[in-house]
Amino acid sequence: MRKLYFILFFHLSFSGFSQEDAWVYFKDKPNSQYYFDNPLQMLSQRSLDRRVNQNIALDIKDIPIHQPYVNQISASTGIIVKAKSKWLNAVHVRGAVIDIQNLTSLSFVDYVQFADRTLNVSGKIKRNSSSKSIKRINKNLDVTTTFAYGNSGNQVQMLNAHLLHQSNYTGTGKIIAVLDSGFSEVDVIFPFERMLNNGLYLGGYNFVARNTDVFSTHNHGTMTLSCMAGYVEGELVGTAPDSQYYLFITEDILEENPVEESYWVEGAEEADRLGVDVISTSLGYFEYDNPNYSYTYSDMTGNTSFASRGANIAFSKGMIVVASAGNSGNSSEPHIGVPAEATNVLAVGAVKFDETYATFSSIGPSFDGRVKPDVMAKGQSATVSNTSGSIVTASGTSFACPILAGAVTSLWQAIPWATNQQIVDFVKQSADRFSNPTNQFGYGIPDFQLALNMAQLSINSNSKGKFMVYPNPTNDYFYVSFPNGIENAEITLYNSIGQKVFEKELNSSNLISMENLTSGIYFYKIESNSLIQSGKIIKN
């Protein structure tokens, strides 16, 4: 990721890499039926329950990768296996080009995808690698810190998350996985005593070092975690102080390499296996030490990069993925990166204390025109804990992300019947720029009390004299709920130039399909004998 803590870059004088990174994709999973018959061999009961609650069926992506395939790749000449993914049925390898290419001769290998796409036979992006030198990307995660004490009221109240807390919606019963670079001193400093003493820490893993040591390595995760789980009365209260937490290190602080995307996907898969509800990740990728691995804006299409593909699969399994938008707003390439740009990731940009735009916050839209960032939260001078336990301020979308993620989790506690898609829709619809999104703010700053009110109305609209149309934005369908006293109506949809594209008679409550309509903004008109209502609906 692009990190700007120190403005210092290391330029090396040579321009080639003897070792390349690549993903090797397998053709199948030979023992899949065994796992379908014995799902607890691959997923926890809590993970299975999450699927049942959201009507999500098991599929081939849930089946573990076939370990004999991995073993054979590991035994191949010159190959190091760095990571593996069951969702994408692939391993991340490192080795000489010829050794990686030789893997295609194995009968179970489907294809190889090099991180340097000029090495791929079907690669569409051409780069002249000989003209580029190695540039060590700064690894310090976009954070600026000052020792200004205070409390966290502004960042919580900006979202009206304090109103959720007042109703005892503090994340109880929900689990958050934090994917970051390290959680130094979390096990010993005071702001996390409440989390530890109340049994809210469930465990962790370092996917980079392949061990369980998550309480050293780096301080960034300590600060991001404090925005959700931290508690120092009168100084810092996180947005989900009663959620449970898994802590995963997926970021290698020593280098910037695509293998970190593979570690990230491993972390997301483990979160899924354990039954996590929300993933909070203040990590992002755009430039790499080897410039031939770096992305361009044209790659930000929602499902191209390895991590973005993994994030979208995580969402398909019933989790909500919340990611920091990035801190490149002032740079020559100001757009959001991976995985925030993913289609189903809730990307969070940063605002100041007064709800104005923080100029470092990365902007949208995505290359294919989707609204990004999705929403905003306080990220400039956010209140956090440092590794000594002192309450300080720090800036970056790294903090806007967990502040928002904790609020999302507390909201989900309040409406446990909701699917992950419904939660995301309610959050977006509650934002202050939902009807007029911008490249800087996306849909704007959410109001979580409003989101809760809308959710409650969506299942009990009889007390309000209006039709409820939800979810909005939608993917393929939406519902229309009737107010009390109305039994029949008609809905008409118009496209952006006023052409009628859909018409249907409604009775009591209805499911409207938009599968045959292209993505975009539509206008609806609902008419009954006593009520006419118009509005806008967005199809993603």
C-alpha positions as CSV (number, residue, x, y, z in Angstrom):
1,M,0.0,0.0,0.0
2,R,1.1,3.6,-0.4
3,K,2.3,4.7,3.0
4,L,3.3,8.3,3.8
5,Y,4.5,8.3,7.4
6,F,8.1,9.1,6.4
7,I,8.6,10.8,3.0
8,L,11.6,8.6,2.2
9,F,12.1,6.2,-0.7
10,F,14.9,3.8,-1.4
11,H,15.9,3.6,-5.0
12,L,18.0,0.7,-6.0
13,S,20.3,0.9,-9.0
14,F,19.4,-2.3,-10.7
15,S,16.2,-2.9,-12.7
16,G,15.6,-6.6,-12.8
17,F,14.2,-9.3,-10.5
18,S,15.6,-12.8,-10.6
19,Q,12.5,-14.1,-8.8
20,E,8.9,-13.5,-9.9
21,D,5.6,-13.8,-8.1
22,A,2.7,-15.7,-9.6
23,W,-0.6,-17.4,-8.8
24,V,-1.0,-21.0,-9.9
25,Y,-4.6,-22.0,-10.4
26,F,-5.8,-25.6,-10.0
27,K,-8.4,-27.4,-12.2
28,D,-10.5,-29.1,-9.5
29,K,-10.9,-30.2,-5.9
30,P,-11.0,-34.0,-5.9
31,N,-12.4,-34.6,-2.5
32,S,-15.2,-32.1,-2.6
33,Q,-18.1,-34.5,-1.9
34,Y,-16.6,-35.6,1.4
35,Y,-16.6,-32.0,2.7
36,F,-20.2,-31.3,1.4
37,D,-21.2,-34.4,3.4
38,N,-19.2,-33.3,6.4
39,P,-19.3,-29.5,6.4
40,L,-18.0,-29.2,10.0
41,Q,-14.7,-30.5,8.6
42,M,-14.2,-27.2,6.7
43,L,-16.3,-24.6,8.5
44,S,-17.3,-23.9,12.1
45,Q,-20.9,-24.2,13.3
46,R,-21.1,-20.4,13.6
47,S,-20.0,-20.0,10.0
48,L,-22.6,-22.5,8.9
49,D,-25.2,-20.7,10.9
50,R,-24.4,-17.4,9.2
51,R,-25.0,-19.0,5.9
52,V,-28.3,-20.5,7.0
53,N,-29.5,-17.2,8.4
54,Q,-28.8,-15.5,5.0
55,N,-29.9,-18.4,2.8
56,I,-26.4,-18.9,1.4
57,A,-25.7,-22.4,0.1
58,L,-22.4,-24.2,0.4
59,D,-20.4,-24.3,-2.9
60,I,-17.1,-25.4,-4.3
61,K,-15.3,-22.4,-3.0
62,D,-15.9,-23.6,0.5
63,I,-14.1,-26.8,-0.1
64,P,-10.4,-26.8,1.1
65,I,-7.7,-26.6,-1.5
66,H,-6.4,-30.1,-2.3
67,Q,-3.2,-30.4,-0.2
68,P,-1.5,-33.0,-2.4
69,Y,-1.6,-30.5,-5.2
70,V,0.1,-27.9,-2.9
71,N,2.7,-30.4,-1.9
72,Q,3.6,-31.2,-5.5
73,I,4.0,-27.6,-6.3
74,S,6.2,-27.1,-3.2
75,A,8.4,-30.0,-4.4
76,S,8.8,-28.6,-7.8
77,T,12.3,-27.2,-8.8
78,G,12.9,-23.6,-7.8
79,I,9.4,-23.0,-6.4
80,I,8.5,-21.5,-3.0
81,V,4.8,-21.6,-2.1
82,K,4.0,-18.4,-0.2
83,A,0.3,-18.6,0.3
84,K,-2.8,-20.5,-0.8
85,S,-6.5,-19.8,-1.3
86,K,-9.4,-22.3,-1.3
87,W,-11.8,-19.6,-2.6
88,L,-9.7,-19.0,-5.7
89,N,-8.3,-22.6,-5.8
90,A,-4.8,-21.2,-6.2
91,V,-1.4,-20.9,-4.6
92,H,0.9,-17.9,-4.6
93,V,4.4,-19.0,-5.7
94,R,7.8,-17.4,-6.1
95,G,10.5,-18.5,-8.4
96,A,12.3,-18.1,-11.7
97,V,10.1,-17.5,-14.7
98,I,11.0,-20.8,-16.4
99,D,10.4,-22.7,-13.2
100,I,7.0,-21.2,-12.8
101,Q,6.1,-21.7,-16.4
102,N,7.1,-25.4,-16.1
103,L,4.3,-25.8,-13.5
104,T,1.8,-25.7,-16.4
105,S,2.9,-29.2,-17.4
106,L,1.4,-30.6,-14.2
107,S,-1.9,-32.3,-15.0
108,F,-3.9,-30.6,-12.2
109,V,-2.7,-27.0,-13.0
110,D,-5.2,-25.0,-14.9
111,Y,-3.2,-21.9,-15.6
112,V,-0.5,-19.5,-14.2
113,Q,-1.0,-15.8,-13.7
114,F,2.2,-13.8,-13.2
115,A,2.0,-10.7,-11.0
116,D,4.0,-9.0,-13.8
117,R,1.3,-9.2,-16.4
118,T,3.8,-8.7,-19.3
119,L,4.8,-12.3,-18.6
120,N,1.3,-13.7,-19.2
121,V,0.6,-15.0,-22.6
122,S,-2.8,-13.4,-22.6
123,G,-1.8,-10.3,-20.7
124,K,-3.4,-7.1,-22.0
125,I,-1.2,-4.6,-20.1
126,K,2.2,-4.2,-21.6
127,R,5.1,-2.6,-19.7
128,N,8.7,-2.2,-20.6
129,S,10.2,-3.6,-17.4
130,S,13.8,-2.7,-18.4
131,S,13.0,1.0,-18.1
132,K,11.9,0.8,-14.5
133,S,14.0,0.6,-11.4
134,I,13.1,-1.0,-8.1
135,K,11.5,1.6,-5.8
136,R,11.0,0.6,-2.2
137,I,7.5,1.7,-1.3
138,N,7.1,3.4,2.0
139,K,5.6,0.9,4.5
140,N,4.3,3.2,7.2
141,L,0.6,3.0,6.6
142,D,-0.4,6.7,6.2
143,V,-0.5,7.8,9.8
144,T,0.4,11.0,11.4
145,T,0.3,11.3,15.2
146,T,0.3,14.1,17.7
147,F,-0.1,13.8,21.5
148,A,-3.3,15.7,21.9
149,Y,-5.5,14.1,24.6
150,G,-9.2,14.2,24.6
151,N,-12.1,11.9,24.1
152,S,-13.6,10.2,21.1
153,G,-17.1,11.8,21.3
154,N,-16.8,13.6,18.0
155,Q,-16.0,10.6,15.9
156,V,-18.7,8.5,17.4
157,Q,-21.4,11.1,17.5
158,M,-20.7,12.2,13.9
159,L,-22.3,8.8,12.9
160,N,-24.9,8.9,15.6
161,A,-23.4,5.6,16.8
162,H,-23.7,6.9,20.4
163,L,-27.5,6.5,20.0
164,L,-27.0,2.9,19.2
165,H,-24.9,2.6,22.4
166,Q,-27.5,4.2,24.4
167,S,-29.9,1.5,23.3
168,N,-27.3,-1.1,24.4
169,Y,-26.3,-1.9,20.8
170,T,-22.6,-2.1,21.3
171,G,-21.7,-5.0,19.1
172,T,-22.6,-7.7,21.6
173,G,-22.8,-11.2,20.0
174,K,-21.0,-10.1,16.8
175,I,-17.5,-10.9,15.7
176,I,-15.0,-8.6,13.9
177,A,-11.8,-9.8,12.2
178,V,-9.2,-7.1,11.9
179,L,-6.7,-7.6,9.1
180,D,-3.6,-5.4,9.6
181,S,0.1,-5.2,10.0
182,G,0.5,-6.0,13.7
183,F,-1.1,-5.3,17.1
184,S,1.9,-4.4,19.3
185,E,1.2,-4.3,23.0
186,V,-2.5,-4.9,22.8
187,D,-2.1,-7.7,25.3
188,V,-0.6,-5.4,28.0
189,I,-1.9,-1.8,27.6
190,F,-4.8,-0.4,29.5
191,P,-7.2,0.6,26.6
192,F,-7.6,-3.1,25.8
193,E,-8.0,-4.4,29.4
194,R,-11.8,-4.3,29.0
195,M,-11.6,-6.4,25.8
196,L,-9.3,-8.9,27.3
197,N,-10.9,-9.2,30.8
198,N,-14.4,-9.7,29.2
199,G,-13.2,-12.5,27.0
200,L,-13.7,-10.5,23.8
201,Y,-10.4,-11.4,22.2
202,L,-10.9,-14.8,20.5
203,G,-7.5,-15.3,19.0
204,G,-5.2,-14.3,16.1
205,Y,-2.7,-15.4,13.6
206,N,0.3,-13.9,11.7
207,F,0.0,-15.1,8.1
208,V,3.3,-13.5,7.2
209,A,5.4,-15.2,9.8
210,R,3.2,-18.3,10.1
211,N,2.8,-18.1,13.8
212,T,0.4,-16.9,16.5
213,D,2.4,-13.9,17.6
214,V,0.2,-10.9,16.8
215,F,1.2,-8.7,19.7
216,S,4.5,-7.5,18.3
217,T,5.6,-6.7,14.7
218,H,3.9,-3.3,14.2
219,N,1.7,-0.6,15.8
220,H,-0.8,0.2,13.1
221,G,-3.3,-2.5,14.0
222,T,-3.1,-1.4,17.7
223,M,-4.4,2.0,16.7
224,T,-7.0,0.8,14.3
225,L,-8.3,-1.8,16.8
226,S,-8.6,0.9,19.5
227,C,-11.2,2.8,17.3
228,M,-13.6,-0.2,17.8
229,A,-12.5,-2.1,20.9
230,G,-10.6,0.6,22.9
231,Y,-12.1,1.7,26.2
232,V,-10.8,4.4,28.5
233,E,-13.6,6.1,30.4
234,G,-13.7,9.8,29.5
235,E,-11.1,9.5,26.8
236,L,-11.8,6.8,24.3
237,V,-14.8,4.6,23.6
238,G,-14.7,2.4,20.5
239,T,-17.7,2.1,18.2
240,A,-18.1,-1.7,19.0
241,P,-16.7,-2.0,22.5
242,D,-18.6,-5.3,23.2
243,S,-17.9,-7.1,20.0
244,Q,-15.5,-10.1,19.9
245,Y,-12.4,-9.9,17.9
246,Y,-9.9,-12.0,15.9
247,L,-6.7,-10.3,15.0
248,F,-4.9,-11.3,11.8
249,I,-1.5,-10.0,10.5
250,T,-1.6,-10.1,6.7
251,E,0.7,-7.1,5.9
252,D,4.4,-7.6,5.6
253,I,6.0,-4.4,6.9
254,L,9.4,-5.1,5.2
255,E,8.3,-5.1,1.6
256,E,5.4,-4.2,-0.7
257,N,4.6,-7.2,-2.8
258,P,1.5,-8.9,-4.2
259,V,1.9,-11.8,-1.8
260,E,0.3,-9.5,0.8
261,E,-2.9,-9.7,-1.2
262,S,-2.6,-13.5,-1.0
263,Y,-2.1,-13.3,2.8
264,W,-5.1,-11.0,3.0
265,V,-7.3,-13.6,1.2
266,E,-6.0,-16.3,3.6
267,G,-7.0,-14.1,6.5
268,A,-10.5,-13.5,5.0
269,E,-10.9,-17.2,4.5
270,E,-10.0,-17.9,8.1
271,A,-12.5,-15.2,9.2
272,D,-15.1,-17.0,7.2
273,R,-14.3,-20.4,8.7
274,L,-14.5,-19.0,12.2
275,G,-17.9,-17.4,11.7
276,V,-16.8,-13.8,11.7
277,D,-19.5,-11.2,10.8
278,V,-17.5,-8.1,9.8
279,I,-13.9,-7.7,8.4
280,S,-12.2,-4.4,9.1
281,T,-9.1,-3.8,7.1
282,S,-7.1,-0.6,6.9
283,L,-4.8,-1.9,4.2
284,G,-4.7,-1.0,0.5
285,Y,-2.6,-1.8,-2.6
286,F,-1.8,0.1,-5.7
287,E,2.0,0.4,-6.1
288,Y,4.5,-2.3,-5.4
289,D,8.3,-2.3,-4.9
290,N,8.6,-3.9,-8.3
291,P,6.7,-1.4,-10.6
292,N,5.8,-4.2,-13.0
293,Y,3.5,-5.5,-10.3
294,S,1.8,-2.2,-9.7
295,Y,-1.8,-1.4,-10.7
296,T,-3.1,1.4,-12.8
297,Y,-6.4,3.2,-12.5
298,S,-7.8,1.1,-15.3
299,D,-7.4,-2.0,-13.1
300,M,-9.9,-0.6,-10.6
301,T,-12.9,-2.4,-12.0
302,G,-14.2,-4.1,-8.9
303,N,-13.1,-7.7,-9.4
304,T,-9.7,-7.8,-11.1
305,S,-7.0,-8.0,-8.4
306,F,-6.5,-11.1,-6.2
307,A,-7.5,-9.3,-3.0
308,S,-10.6,-7.6,-4.5
309,R,-11.8,-11.0,-5.9
310,G,-11.3,-12.5,-2.4
311,A,-13.2,-9.6,-0.8
312,N,-16.1,-10.1,-3.1
313,I,-16.2,-13.8,-2.2
314,A,-16.1,-12.9,1.5
315,F,-19.2,-10.8,0.9
316,S,-20.9,-13.7,-0.9
317,K,-20.3,-15.8,2.2
318,G,-22.4,-13.4,4.3
319,M,-19.7,-11.2,5.8
320,I,-19.4,-7.4,5.5
321,V,-16.0,-6.2,4.4
322,V,-15.1,-2.6,5.4
323,A,-11.9,-1.2,4.0
324,S,-10.1,2.1,4.1
325,A,-10.3,4.1,0.9
326,G,-6.6,5.1,1.0
327,N,-4.6,8.3,1.6
328,S,-3.7,9.3,-1.9
329,G,-6.1,12.2,-2.5
330,N,-3.3,14.7,-2.8
331,S,-1.2,12.6,-5.1
332,S,-0.9,12.3,-8.8
333,E,-3.0,9.1,-8.6
334,P,-5.7,10.1,-6.2
335,H,-8.1,7.1,-6.7
336,I,-9.0,4.3,-4.2
337,G,-7.0,1.1,-4.3
338,V,-7.3,-2.6,-3.7
339,P,-9.5,-4.0,-2.0
340,A,-11.5,-0.8,-1.3
341,E,-12.4,-0.6,-5.0
342,A,-14.0,-4.1,-4.9
343,T,-17.6,-4.2,-6.0
344,N,-18.9,-5.5,-2.6
345,V,-16.5,-3.8,-0.2
346,L,-17.7,-0.8,1.9
347,A,-14.9,1.6,1.2
348,V,-14.5,4.4,3.8
349,G,-13.0,7.8,3.2
350,A,-12.0,10.4,5.7
351,V,-13.5,13.7,6.9
352,K,-12.4,16.2,9.5
353,F,-14.1,17.0,12.9
354,D,-16.5,19.4,11.2
355,E,-17.5,16.8,8.5
356,T,-15.5,18.5,5.8
357,Y,-13.4,16.5,3.4
358,A,-9.9,15.5,4.5
359,T,-7.8,16.3,1.5
360,F,-5.6,13.2,1.8
361,S,-8.6,10.9,1.4
362,S,-8.6,8.9,-1.8
363,I,-11.4,9.6,-4.3
364,G,-13.6,7.8,-6.7
365,P,-15.2,6.8,-8.9
366,S,-13.9,3.4,-9.7
367,F,-12.6,3.0,-13.3
368,D,-15.9,1.4,-14.3
369,G,-17.9,4.3,-12.9
370,R,-19.1,3.0,-9.5
371,V,-19.5,5.3,-6.5
372,K,-16.4,5.1,-4.4
373,P,-15.7,5.7,-1.6
374,D,-19.0,4.4,-0.4
375,V,-19.2,6.4,2.9
376,M,-17.1,8.6,5.1
377,A,-16.1,8.8,8.8
378,K,-13.7,10.9,10.8
379,G,-10.2,10.2,9.7
380,Q,-8.3,13.4,10.4
381,S,-7.2,13.8,14.0
382,A,-9.1,10.7,15.1
383,T,-8.8,9.6,18.7
384,V,-6.9,6.4,19.1
385,S,-4.6,4.5,21.5
386,N,-0.9,4.2,20.8
387,T,1.2,1.3,21.9
388,S,2.0,2.9,25.3
389,G,-1.7,3.1,26.1
390,S,-1.7,6.9,25.7
391,I,-4.8,8.4,24.0
392,V,-3.6,10.4,21.1
393,T,-4.8,11.7,17.7
394,A,-3.9,10.2,14.4
395,S,-4.9,10.8,10.8
396,G,-5.7,8.6,7.9
397,T,-8.5,6.6,6.3
398,S,-6.9,3.8,8.4
399,F,-9.0,5.1,11.3
400,A,-12.1,6.2,9.4
401,C,-12.5,2.5,8.4
402,P,-12.6,0.9,11.9
403,I,-14.7,3.7,13.3
404,L,-17.3,2.9,10.6
405,A,-16.8,-0.8,10.9
406,G,-17.6,-0.8,14.6
407,A,-20.8,1.2,14.0
408,V,-21.8,-1.2,11.3
409,T,-21.3,-4.1,13.7
410,S,-23.4,-2.4,16.4
411,L,-26.1,-1.8,13.9
412,W,-26.2,-5.4,12.9
413,Q,-26.6,-6.4,16.6
414,A,-29.7,-4.2,16.6
415,I,-31.3,-5.8,13.5
416,P,-29.9,-9.4,13.6
417,W,-32.5,-10.5,11.0
418,A,-30.8,-8.4,8.3
419,T,-28.5,-9.9,5.6
420,N,-25.1,-8.3,5.0
421,Q,-26.5,-6.8,1.8
422,Q,-29.4,-5.2,3.8
423,I,-27.0,-3.8,6.4
424,V,-24.8,-2.2,3.7
425,D,-27.9,-0.8,1.9
426,F,-29.3,0.7,5.1
427,V,-26.0,2.3,5.9
428,K,-25.6,3.8,2.4
429,Q,-29.2,5.1,2.4
430,S,-28.8,6.8,5.7
431,A,-25.8,8.8,4.4
432,D,-26.1,12.6,3.9
433,R,-25.2,12.6,0.2
434,F,-27.1,9.4,-0.8
435,S,-29.2,11.2,-3.4
436,N,-26.3,13.1,-4.8
437,P,-23.0,11.2,-4.4
438,T,-19.7,12.8,-5.2
439,N,-16.2,11.6,-6.0
440,Q,-14.8,12.9,-2.7
441,F,-17.6,11.8,-0.3
442,G,-19.3,9.0,-2.1
443,Y,-22.7,8.7,-0.5
444,G,-21.4,10.7,2.5
445,I,-21.5,10.4,6.3
446,P,-24.0,7.7,7.5
447,D,-26.5,8.3,10.3
448,F,-26.7,5.0,12.1
449,Q,-29.8,6.0,14.0
450,L,-31.5,6.8,10.7
451,A,-30.3,3.5,9.3
452,L,-31.8,1.6,12.3
453,N,-35.1,3.5,11.9
454,M,-35.2,2.6,8.2
455,A,-34.5,-1.0,9.0
456,Q,-37.3,-1.1,11.5
457,L,-39.7,0.6,9.1
458,S,-38.9,-1.9,6.4
459,I,-40.5,-4.7,8.4
460,N,-43.2,-2.6,10.1
461,S,-44.3,0.2,7.9
462,N,-47.9,0.3,9.1
463,S,-47.4,3.3,11.3
464,K,-46.1,5.5,8.5
465,G,-48.2,6.8,5.6
466,K,-45.7,5.9,2.9
467,F,-44.5,3.0,0.8
468,M,-41.2,1.5,1.8
469,V,-38.8,0.8,-1.1
470,Y,-35.8,-1.3,-0.1
471,P,-33.0,-2.2,-0.5
472,N,-31.8,0.9,-2.3
473,P,-29.2,0.7,-4.0
474,T,-30.1,-2.8,-5.1
475,N,-28.5,-5.5,-7.2
476,D,-31.3,-7.5,-8.8
477,Y,-34.5,-6.9,-6.9
478,F,-36.3,-4.7,-4.4
479,Y,-39.3,-4.8,-2.2
480,V,-42.3,-2.5,-1.9
481,S,-44.0,-2.5,1.5
482,F,-47.4,-0.9,1.9
483,P,-48.5,1.6,4.5
484,N,-51.5,0.8,6.7
485,G,-54.8,1.0,4.9
486,I,-53.6,0.5,1.3
487,E,-54.0,-2.9,-0.4
488,N,-53.5,-2.2,-4.1
489,A,-51.2,0.0,-6.1
490,E,-49.3,0.2,-9.3
491,I,-45.5,0.8,-9.8
492,T,-43.9,2.3,-12.9
493,L,-40.1,2.6,-13.4
494,Y,-38.6,5.1,-15.8
495,N,-35.0,5.4,-16.9
496,S,-32.8,8.5,-16.7
497,I,-34.3,10.0,-19.9
498,G,-37.9,9.4,-18.8
499,Q,-38.7,6.3,-20.8
500,K,-41.0,3.8,-19.2
501,V,-39.1,0.5,-18.6
502,F,-41.3,-1.4,-16.2
503,E,-44.9,-1.5,-14.9
504,K,-46.6,-3.8,-12.4
505,E,-49.7,-4.1,-10.3
506,L,-48.9,-4.4,-6.6
507,N,-50.8,-6.2,-3.8
508,S,-49.9,-5.7,-0.2
509,S,-46.2,-6.4,-0.5
510,N,-44.1,-7.1,-3.5
511,L,-40.8,-8.3,-4.8
512,I,-39.7,-6.4,-7.9
513,S,-37.1,-7.9,-10.2
514,M,-34.5,-5.6,-11.9
515,E,-32.5,-8.5,-13.4
516,N,-33.3,-7.4,-17.0
517,L,-32.4,-3.8,-16.4
518,T,-28.9,-2.4,-16.8
519,S,-27.1,-0.7,-13.9
520,G,-27.9,2.9,-13.3
521,I,-30.4,5.3,-11.8
522,Y,-34.2,4.8,-12.2
523,F,-37.2,6.8,-11.1
524,Y,-40.3,5.1,-9.7
525,K,-43.9,6.2,-9.3
526,I,-46.2,4.2,-7.0
527,E,-49.9,5.1,-7.3
528,S,-52.9,3.9,-5.3
529,N,-56.3,5.4,-4.8
530,S,-55.2,7.5,-1.9
531,L,-51.4,8.0,-2.3
532,I,-49.0,8.8,-5.0
533,Q,-45.3,8.5,-4.2
534,S,-42.2,9.1,-6.4
535,G,-38.5,8.5,-5.8
536,K,-35.2,7.2,-7.1
537,I,-33.8,3.7,-7.0
538,I,-30.2,2.8,-8.0
539,K,-29.3,-0.6,-9.5
540,N,-25.6,-1.5,-8.9
